[in-house]
Amino acid sequence: MGSLDGKIALITGGARGQGRAHAVRLASDGANIIAVDLCDQIASVPYPMATPDDLATTVKLVEDTGAHIVAVPADVRDPESLRTALQAGLDEFGRLDIVVANAGIAPMQAGSDGWRDVIDVNLTGVHNTVEVAMPTMIEQGDGGVIVNVASVAGLKPEPGIGAYVAAKHGVVGLTKSAAIEYAADNIRVNAVAPGMVATTTLSRSIPGDPQKFYASRQPGGRAAQPGEIASAIAWLLSDEASFVSGDTLLVDAALAQM
């Protein structure tokens, strides 16, 4: 028996990287998955974003665990797009228990387009995901759990990436407010704040050799693996964290202390 048997989890940014790791981990713990991802390029993002083939790989990996998955391209910047994707999952599974608002971009260059896109995806996208999911969770009447993916950059300043820092600080604040707002509905809302994570998104946004960058900046000399973040999220979703809400869990090997 898995700790999430019978649960249905909506995961944004599920095509690769952390989102894929979350989908596979939760599926391994017994959940069925609704995975969404833009599967397209945003002009201000300098690295290749996830593709339909990436999302298809997530589908296979989830199905390999024995779980079921509905995977739908959707844009977290567009609430109607998210509603359509969620409805496809509800049509298949009939309910929603878990949300992991993971979708994010990391174009580190300056410029108005980059600023707007980072805020729209990384902050407004989290807000949209929570807002779209809440009516179903509340109507079901038996609670739920939401985990928003923030960052160490949501807890401390970092020069040169102002849009990313602002967005992730916003995610932390949004999480705290939502935890209070939905407590009466027995819906827990938390965030995770990863340090550096060895994903395609991060490695392609770092100039030069990513491994040298990790070694110079991250305590312990390495980036986290996506599965290590997924393990932290799995704990927050579990009954073992039943009285944890409004928290931001650092998963950073002490990077925030530097």
Kinemage of the C-alpha trace (Angstrom):
@kinemage 1
@onewidth
@group {chain A} dominant
@subgroup {mainchain}
@vectorlist {calphas} color= white
{ca met a 1} P 0.000 0.000 0.000
{ca gly a 2} L 1.361 3.416 -0.968
{ca ser a 3} L 0.998 6.487 1.187
{ca leu a 4} L -1.035 8.198 -1.557
{ca asp a 5} L -3.191 5.281 -2.694
{ca gly a 6} L -6.388 6.502 -4.320
{ca lys a 7} L -5.273 10.148 -4.445
{ca ile a 8} L -5.386 12.278 -7.584
{ca ala a 9} L -2.587 14.815 -8.072
{ca leu a 10} L -2.439 17.783 -10.451
{ca ile a 11} L 1.161 18.703 -11.320
{ca thr a 12} L 2.113 21.705 -13.441
{ca gly a 13} L 5.346 21.786 -15.394
{ca gly a 14} L 5.200 18.016 -15.506
{ca ala a 15} L 6.996 17.356 -18.785
{ca arg a 16} L 10.546 17.164 -17.437
{ca gly a 17} L 12.889 18.103 -14.604
{ca gln a 18} L 11.372 18.573 -11.164
{ca gly a 19} L 7.812 18.228 -12.443
{ca arg a 20} L 8.532 14.847 -13.963
{ca ala a 21} L 10.270 13.707 -10.773
{ca his a 22} L 7.254 14.780 -8.716
{ca ala a 23} L 4.877 12.935 -11.036
{ca val a 24} L 6.883 9.712 -10.918
{ca arg a 25} L 7.371 9.862 -7.147
{ca leu a 26} L 3.711 10.501 -6.382
{ca ala a 27} L 2.694 7.775 -8.828
{ca ser a 28} L 5.091 5.388 -7.083
{ca asp a 29} L 3.360 6.298 -3.814
{ca gly a 30} L -0.012 5.318 -5.271
{ca ala a 31} L -1.430 8.531 -6.753
{ca asn a 32} L -2.879 8.931 -10.223
{ca ile a 33} L -1.593 11.986 -12.044
{ca ile a 34} L -2.932 14.931 -14.015
{ca ala a 35} L 0.170 16.418 -15.651
{ca val a 36} L 0.179 19.697 -17.516
{ca asp a 37} L 2.944 21.580 -19.290
{ca leu a 38} L 3.072 24.363 -21.855
{ca cys a 39} L 5.023 22.183 -24.313
{ca asp a 40} L 5.929 25.279 -26.289
{ca gln a 41} L 8.544 28.021 -26.308
{ca ile a 42} L 8.331 31.427 -24.604
{ca ala a 43} L 10.286 33.980 -26.628
{ca ser a 44} L 12.158 35.516 -23.696
{ca val a 45} L 13.449 32.141 -22.474
{ca pro a 46} L 16.908 31.539 -23.969
{ca tyr a 47} L 16.985 27.756 -23.559
{ca pro a 48} L 14.740 25.156 -25.222
{ca met a 49} L 11.641 24.534 -23.134
{ca ala a 50} L 9.821 21.237 -22.714
{ca thr a 51} L 8.191 19.604 -25.724
{ca pro a 52} L 5.277 17.236 -26.327
{ca asp a 53} L 7.847 14.430 -26.539
{ca asp a 54} L 9.054 15.322 -23.036
{ca leu a 55} L 5.487 15.123 -21.736
{ca ala a 56} L 5.053 11.766 -23.480
{ca thr a 57} L 8.146 10.507 -21.643
{ca thr a 58} L 6.584 11.525 -18.327
{ca val a 59} L 3.449 9.611 -19.296
{ca lys a 60} L 5.480 6.454 -19.923
{ca leu a 61} L 7.445 6.754 -16.693
{ca val a 62} L 4.276 7.246 -14.649
{ca glu a 63} L 2.551 4.337 -16.360
{ca asp a 64} L 5.598 2.183 -15.683
{ca thr a 65} L 4.827 2.565 -11.955
{ca gly a 66} L 1.366 1.102 -12.521
{ca ala a 67} L -0.393 4.429 -12.027
{ca his a 68} L -2.715 6.164 -14.468
{ca ile a 69} L -2.052 9.605 -15.940
{ca val a 70} L -3.863 12.238 -17.957
{ca ala a 71} L -1.362 14.577 -19.634
{ca val a 72} L -2.578 17.779 -21.255
{ca pro a 73} L -0.687 20.748 -22.711
{ca ala a 74} L -1.776 23.849 -20.782
{ca asp a 75} L -0.489 27.331 -20.025
{ca val a 76} L -0.436 28.289 -16.338
{ca arg a 77} L -0.651 31.935 -17.385
{ca asp a 78} L -4.139 31.247 -18.758
{ca pro a 79} L -6.772 30.138 -16.192
{ca glu a 80} L -9.098 28.815 -18.899
{ca ser a 81} L -6.323 26.640 -20.270
{ca leu a 82} L -5.770 25.237 -16.785
{ca arg a 83} L -9.496 24.665 -16.235
{ca thr a 84} L -9.700 22.694 -19.472
{ca ala a 85} L -6.736 20.542 -18.450
{ca leu a 86} L -8.098 19.960 -14.956
{ca gln a 87} L -11.498 19.037 -16.351
{ca ala a 88} L -9.866 16.395 -18.555
{ca gly a 89} L -8.395 14.884 -15.407
{ca leu a 90} L -11.669 15.130 -13.492
{ca asp a 91} L -13.498 13.450 -16.366
{ca glu a 92} L -11.070 10.542 -16.030
{ca phe a 93} L -10.569 10.325 -12.258
{ca gly a 94} L -13.567 12.093 -10.753
{ca arg a 95} L -11.797 14.049 -8.014
{ca leu a 96} L -8.737 16.080 -7.013
{ca asp a 97} L -6.749 15.658 -3.780
{ca ile a 98} L -3.305 17.133 -4.427
{ca val a 99} L -1.851 20.080 -6.319
{ca val a 100} L 1.850 20.609 -6.977
{ca ala a 101} L 2.276 24.044 -8.567
{ca asn a 102} L 5.705 23.460 -10.056
{ca ala a 103} L 5.764 25.195 -13.465
{ca gly a 104} L 8.523 27.762 -13.751
{ca ile a 105} L 11.023 29.396 -16.051
{ca ala a 106} L 14.457 30.839 -15.350
{ca pro a 107} L 15.574 33.346 -17.987
{ca met a 108} L 18.194 35.199 -16.005
{ca gln a 109} L 18.729 38.074 -18.446
{ca ala a 110} L 17.303 41.528 -17.811
{ca gly a 111} L 14.632 43.182 -19.949
{ca ser a 112} L 10.944 43.956 -19.720
{ca asp a 113} L 9.802 40.847 -21.610
{ca gly a 114} L 11.852 38.574 -19.370
{ca trp a 115} L 10.522 40.282 -16.234
{ca arg a 116} L 6.915 39.993 -17.344
{ca asp a 117} L 7.207 36.371 -18.419
{ca val a 118} L 8.924 35.263 -15.195
{ca ile a 119} L 6.272 36.954 -13.044
{ca asp a 120} L 3.465 35.604 -15.234
{ca val a 121} L 4.681 31.997 -15.135
{ca asn a 122} L 6.387 31.690 -11.760
{ca leu a 123} L 3.991 33.737 -9.630
{ca thr a 124} L 0.731 34.363 -11.461
{ca gly a 125} L 0.880 30.788 -12.742
{ca val a 126} L 0.977 29.484 -9.157
{ca his a 127} L -1.932 31.753 -8.223
{ca asn a 128} L -3.919 30.548 -11.242
{ca thr a 129} L -3.229 26.902 -10.438
{ca val a 130} L -4.439 27.276 -6.854
{ca glu a 131} L -7.499 29.299 -7.882
{ca val a 132} L -8.506 26.781 -10.558
{ca ala a 133} L -8.118 23.805 -8.209
{ca met a 134} L -9.851 25.225 -5.140
{ca pro a 135} L -13.508 25.015 -6.230
{ca thr a 136} L -13.210 21.265 -6.795
{ca met a 137} L -11.344 20.654 -3.547
{ca ile a 138} L -13.807 22.722 -1.537
{ca glu a 139} L -16.859 21.140 -3.149
{ca gln a 140} L -15.560 17.644 -2.391
{ca gly a 141} L -15.643 18.585 1.285
{ca asp a 142} L -12.847 16.323 2.495
{ca gly a 143} L -9.822 18.591 2.260
{ca gly a 144} L -6.686 18.424 0.194
{ca val a 145} L -3.038 19.410 0.037
{ca ile a 146} L -1.237 21.968 -2.105
{ca val a 147} L 2.521 22.373 -2.471
{ca asn a 148} L 3.862 25.398 -4.312
{ca val a 149} L 7.417 25.231 -5.615
{ca ala a 150} L 9.278 28.349 -4.483
{ca ser a 151} L 13.066 28.617 -4.203
{ca val a 152} L 15.867 29.713 -1.929
{ca ala a 153} L 15.574 32.852 -4.073
{ca gly a 154} L 12.171 33.352 -2.454
{ca leu a 155} L 13.806 33.752 0.945
{ca lys a 156} L 17.008 35.677 0.260
{ca pro a 157} L 18.151 38.236 -2.312
{ca glu a 158} L 20.272 37.293 -5.278
{ca pro a 159} L 21.693 40.014 -7.527
{ca gly a 160} L 21.059 39.938 -11.240
{ca ile a 161} L 17.883 37.827 -11.192
{ca gly a 162} L 15.398 40.333 -9.814
{ca ala a 163} L 12.338 38.963 -11.616
{ca tyr a 164} L 13.002 35.427 -10.403
{ca val a 165} L 13.624 36.599 -6.835
{ca ala a 166} L 10.478 38.734 -6.854
{ca ala a 167} L 8.342 35.915 -8.228
{ca lys a 168} L 9.593 33.345 -5.745
{ca his a 169} L 9.183 35.749 -2.804
{ca gly a 170} L 5.628 36.165 -4.052
{ca val a 171} L 5.077 32.409 -4.038
{ca val a 172} L 6.139 32.257 -0.378
{ca gly a 173} L 3.709 35.041 0.535
{ca leu a 174} L 0.900 33.527 -1.518
{ca thr a 175} L 1.429 30.200 0.230
{ca lys a 176} L 1.146 31.733 3.686
{ca ser a 177} L -2.031 33.621 2.792
{ca ala a 178} L -3.672 30.620 1.129
{ca ala a 179} L -2.894 28.401 4.118
{ca ile a 180} L -4.925 30.708 6.352
{ca glu a 181} L -7.667 31.276 3.798
{ca tyr a 182} L -8.381 27.601 3.195
{ca ala a 183} L -7.698 26.151 6.655
{ca ala a 184} L -11.416 25.969 7.403
{ca asp a 185} L -11.825 23.730 4.357
{ca asn a 186} L -9.136 21.356 5.688
{ca ile a 187} L -6.848 22.228 2.791
{ca arg a 188} L -3.173 22.474 3.713
{ca val a 189} L -0.951 24.776 1.662
{ca asn a 190} L 2.842 24.671 1.890
{ca ala a 191} L 5.842 25.549 -0.253
{ca val a 192} L 9.200 23.962 -0.877
{ca ala a 193} L 12.266 26.138 -1.425
{ca pro a 194} L 14.908 24.170 -3.312
{ca gly a 195} L 18.465 25.321 -3.686
{ca met a 196} L 20.215 24.432 -6.903
{ca val a 197} L 18.639 21.435 -8.633
{ca ala a 198} L 20.332 19.573 -11.477
{ca thr a 199} L 17.657 20.058 -14.133
{ca thr a 200} L 17.798 20.977 -17.789
{ca thr a 201} L 16.280 24.360 -16.962
{ca leu a 202} L 18.998 25.299 -14.486
{ca ser a 203} L 21.945 23.855 -16.398
{ca arg a 204} L 20.960 25.684 -19.589
{ca ser a 205} L 20.524 28.989 -17.775
{ca ile a 206} L 24.052 28.910 -16.290
{ca pro a 207} L 26.925 30.246 -18.393
{ca gly a 208} L 29.875 27.911 -18.570
{ca asp a 209} L 30.189 24.545 -16.841
{ca pro a 210} L 27.178 23.896 -14.545
{ca gln a 211} L 29.132 21.443 -12.393
{ca lys a 212} L 31.809 24.028 -11.651
{ca phe a 213} L 29.090 26.557 -10.861
{ca tyr a 214} L 27.402 24.163 -8.420
{ca ala a 215} L 30.736 23.357 -6.777
{ca ser a 216} L 31.507 27.029 -6.251
{ca arg a 217} L 28.076 28.122 -5.016
{ca gln a 218} L 26.266 25.211 -3.364
{ca pro a 219} L 27.273 23.880 0.072
{ca gly a 220} L 28.431 20.313 -0.367
{ca gly a 221} L 29.594 21.109 -3.887
{ca arg a 222} L 26.703 19.602 -5.782
{ca ala a 223} L 23.183 20.407 -6.895
{ca ala a 224} L 20.224 18.409 -5.638
{ca gln a 225} L 18.734 15.738 -7.828
{ca pro a 226} L 15.077 16.310 -8.763
{ca gly a 227} L 14.108 13.196 -6.831
{ca glu a 228} L 15.428 14.742 -3.621
{ca ile a 229} L 12.975 17.619 -3.993
{ca ala a 230} L 10.218 15.151 -4.861
{ca ser a 231} L 10.900 13.276 -1.606
{ca ala a 232} L 10.399 16.464 0.403
{ca ile a 233} L 7.152 17.159 -1.416
{ca ala a 234} L 5.981 13.600 -0.812
{ca trp a 235} L 6.451 14.142 2.929
{ca leu a 236} L 4.492 17.409 2.876
{ca leu a 237} L 1.674 15.611 1.060
{ca ser a 238} L 1.611 12.700 3.474
{ca asp a 239} L -0.406 12.229 6.654
{ca glu a 240} L 2.875 12.535 8.564
{ca ala a 241} L 2.692 16.273 7.811
{ca ser a 242} L -0.988 16.550 8.718
{ca phe a 243} L -0.494 19.619 10.961
{ca val a 244} L 1.973 21.411 8.694
{ca ser a 245} L 0.488 24.314 6.744
{ca gly a 246} L 1.712 27.749 5.744
{ca asp a 247} L 5.313 26.566 5.914
{ca thr a 248} L 8.147 26.919 3.421
{ca leu a 249} L 10.386 23.865 3.606
{ca leu a 250} L 13.986 24.541 2.633
{ca val a 251} L 15.528 21.709 0.618
{ca asp a 252} L 18.833 23.375 -0.079
{ca ala a 253} L 21.739 21.803 1.861
{ca ala a 254} L 22.093 25.113 3.759
{ca leu a 255} L 22.399 27.362 0.702
{ca ala a 256} L 20.004 29.867 2.283
{ca gln a 257} L 22.442 30.299 5.163
{ca met a 258} L 25.231 31.629 2.952
